[in-house]
Amino acid sequence: MKYSACIEMLYHECDFIQRIYEAKKSGFDAIEFWLWQPKDIDGIKKALDKTGLELGIFQGNIEGRMIDPKDNEIYITGVKQSIRVAKKL
């Protein structure tokens, strides 16, 4: 079994990237967070590579609602952007 830390909720005394290193020190196998858009993706990638931690999950939709047909195009566009980020990480 692998353990993942939601670093949005932990290590508030540290900046976001440092939280990844703190999760590693705490013995976690992976990290997770909420929105990726305001984050330093390159910094996250570098920290994941250095620590060997995995990215467990982040929020995949950006705008719109999956169940509202009017939002279909904007929802899918956001999910596709998130997939590109997920592949990078």
Secondary structure, DSSP 8 states (H G I E B T S, - for coil): ---EEETTTS-TTS-HHHHHHHHHHTT-SEEE-S-STTS-HHHHHHHHHHH--EEEE-----SS-TT-GGGHHHHHHHHHHHHHHHHH-
